[in-house]
Structure formats: structure tokens, C-alpha cells
Amino acid sequence: MSRRSGILEFAVLGLLRESPMHGYELRKRLNTSLGVFRAFSYGTLYPCLKTLVANGWLTEESGNAPEDALAAPLAGRRAKIVYRLTAEGKEHFEELLSQTGPDAYEDEHFAARFAFFGQTSRDVRMRVLEGRRSRLEERLEKMRVSFARTRERLDDYTLELQRHGMESVEREVRWLNELIESERAGRDLKGPESGGPARHDTTSGAPGVLPRPGDTPGPDTPDDTAT
């Protein structure tokens, strides 16, 4: 299994732990709500879903997901396939959620983990945050050494690009320091109104907003009955 497919499976399990969904709604949430996967096709999502069903972690049901249960059925259309987390799937997701190994510190995997921090215990959050900070501090030191060695041989634009990269990593380290301080103080991150640390786009290293479910509508897709 590739690292990216493993991240996708983790995110799908996490979303379905919140509520059963059909394929279109899952794709929309992955693309617009988590801030992890910017775009991917149904050709990527449905093989992942089939694997999770085959492993016994999901079930397929013919019917409406909760968000459109009140909608009138359209004549001539098949019922949507709804994916639901099984007890084994919930147990597997909780096991994945508790892992704090090196993979949890990598860019895209960390973003997926952070998106589900609300379901993660505080001690696990601390280990992941501290591991991510250590990983970025190592990266930053290597970038500074490389910058010092090559600055005399590079043109201004290349230097500016390297400087931008270092500043992005420095900003994320400062953001992580704020999060770690809040966790140590026993404060949960609820959102801007709570006075906690600002949200951050963990996929790029630059400061920004981590979208919340429902913030941005996904593109309309006519057919979500595929399996």
C-alpha cells in the first residue's frame, strides 16, 4: 500500500466515523473540508472504498445518507450506495489514531492526522505535535546550511525562493509551539472565537485557514451511484 493510499483510507474511515455517507459526499468532504486532499478522482476513491469493504471495515448499503434522507426520490434513478463504518472499522481507525510513529510527522500525513485531532487523546496529540516540530526543526537547519553554502552561486530569484521556503517552515514551527503550549496548559483548540492558536494550512507550511466541514460547496456531480 502506498503512503498516499494509506492516508486516504485513514481520512475516509475518520469521516465515516462521524456519519455514513455516499461516495459523492465523501469526495466533497475530502476535497473541501479537511484541507488534506486538494483534488482526486472517483477512480481513486472507489478502489479505496472497495478495499475497506473487503477488509470488513465498511459496509455498503443501498439508500440515502442522513444528509439527504428527507429528499424526495427521483424517478428512474438508482438509490445511492451509502458507506457505513463497522465496529471493526471503528476499532481499526482508533488504532490508527493512536499511532505516533515517524509517518505521522510527514507533511500530508500530519495534515490528515491534525484534521482528526478532535477525536484524538491529548497525550497522542502532544506526541504528534512534538514529533512534527522536531522534524521541521531538522528540515529548517538543513535549509539554512544549504542556503549559506549556495547563496553566492545562485541568482536573486532562486535565493528568494529558498528564503520563502525557510520562512514558511519557521512560521509552522511557531504555530506548532503555540499548539504545544495550549495542549500543555490543558486548553482545547475550538476555533478563532476561543482565543486559541490560529488555524494553519498544514499542507503547504504557510499560514492559512484549515476549512471546516461545510465551509465550501463541492462541484456538482450528476452520478454518485457508482460503486
N, C-alpha and C positions, 0 to 999 in steps of 0.2 A: 504494500500500500504506500502510495506517495505521501509526502508530508502534507501537501495541499488537500488531497482527498481526505486525509485523517482530520484536518481542521474542519472541512466541510461536514463530515459526519458528526463531529463534536457540536458544531453550531446547529445542525438540524435536530439532533437529539435535545439540545437545550431549548430550542424554540418549541418543540412538540411537548416538552415537559410543561410549558405554560398552557398550551391548549392544542387540541387536534387541529390540523389544517390540511387543505388540499395543496397540490403542487404549485399552483399559481401564487397562492398566498405565501407559501414558504419562500418561493423565489423572490417575491416582492420584499418580504421582511429581510432576507439575507442581503439583498442589493441596497436597500434604502434605510433599514433600521439599525443594523448592527455596526455599520461603518467598517466592516471587515472585507466583504466581497463586493467589489465595485460593479462587476458585471460577469455573468456566466450564463450559458445556455441551458435549456431544458435537457439537452443531450449530456450535460454534466450532472444535473440534479437527479434525474430519474434513475440512472445507474446506481447512484449513491443510495437512493431510497430503496431500490430493489435489493441491494446488499444488506441494508439494515433490516428489511423484512425477512430475508433469508436467514439472517443471524438470530431472528426471534426478538429483535429489539423494537420493531414496529409491527402494526397490523394495518392491513388495507381494508377499508370499509366503503361501500357504495352509499353515498348520501351527501348531505350538506354539512359543511363545517359550521361550528357555532356562530361565526360572524354573519353567515347568510342563511341561517335556519328559518328566518321569517320571510325570506324572499319567495315569491311565487314560482313554482317550477315552470320552465319553458317547454312548450310542446315540442316533441321531436328531438329533444336533447337528452343525452345520457346523463345519469347522475354523476357528480364529481366523485373522484376517488379521494377519500379522506384518510389521512395517515394519523395513527394514534400510537402513543408510546405505551409499550407493555411494561409490566412490573420488572421484567428482566432488563428492558431498555432503560428504565429509570435507575436501576441499580448500577448498570454499566456507565451511565452518564455521571452518576455520583462518584464512581470510581475514577473516571477521567478527571472530574472536577477537583479531586483531592490530590492529583499528581502535581509535583512541583519540580520536576527534573529540568534539565537544560533546554529541552524543546519549548517549555513554557515561556522562556525568555526571548525567543526569536520574534522578529517583527510581527509577522502575520499571525502566528500562533498566540503571541501575547495579546494582540488586539481581540482575538476571539475569546480568550480567557477573561480579559477585562470586561467584555460585554456581558458576561455572566457572573460578575463579581457579587451581584446582589444575591446569588444563590450559593455563594462560597463562604466558608467559615473564615473568621478573621485571621487565624493563625496561618491558613493556607494563603490568603491574600497577602499577608506580610512576607511570606517566603517567596512568592512570585514577584512581588514588587521589589524586594531587595535583590533577588536574582537578576531581574531586568535592569536595575540600576547598576549593578556590578558589571553586567555585560556591556552596557552603554559606556561606562567609565573606561573600560578596556578599549572599546572601539574609539572613544574620543582621544585617548592617549596615543593610539596608533595613528590617528588622523593628524594630530599635532606634530608628531615626529616626521611623518611624511611631508607635511606642509613645510616644516622648517628645512628639510633636505632638498626640496624641489622648487622652492619659491623663486630662486634666482634663475631657473631654467624655463619657467612657464610664463606664458603671456598673461596679461591682466584679466582676461575673461575666464581662463582656466583657474587662476588664483581665486577669483571672486566666487566661482562655483565651489571650490574647496572650502572657502571661508563660510559660504552659506551652509554647506553640509555640517561643518563643525558647530555653527551657531544653532542649527536645528537640533543636534544631539544635546548640546548644552541646555537648550530650553526644555527638552524632555527630561533630562536629569533633574533640573529644578522642579519640574512638575511632579516627578516621582518622589522627590524629597518632601514636597508638601503632602502628597498622599500618605507616605510612610509616617510622617508626623501626626497626621489625622488618625491613622489606624492605631498608633501607639497611645494616642490620647483617648481612644475609645469612641471617636466620632465617626459616624457613618456618612458616606457621600450620598446625599439625597438629590442634589441639584443646585443651581445657582442661588435659589432662594434660601438655602440652608446656611450660606456663608462658608461652605467648604471649598476645597480646591477647585479651580476651574476645570471644566471638561477639556479633553485633549484628543486630537486626532492621532491615534497611535499607529496608524498605517503609514504615515509619512515622516514622523518625527517633528512635524511642525504643529504649533498650537492651533486649536480649532474646536469645533463642536462635534461631540460624538452623538449622532442622531438617536432619538428615542423612538420607540415603535409608534408609527402613525404620523410622524412628522412630515414625510414626503411621500406623495402618492406614486406608486409604480406605474409603468406604462400598461395600458390595457392590452390584454392578450385574449383573442377570441376563443381559444381552445385550451381548457385546462383539464380535460378528461383523460389525457394520456397517462399511461402507467409506466 
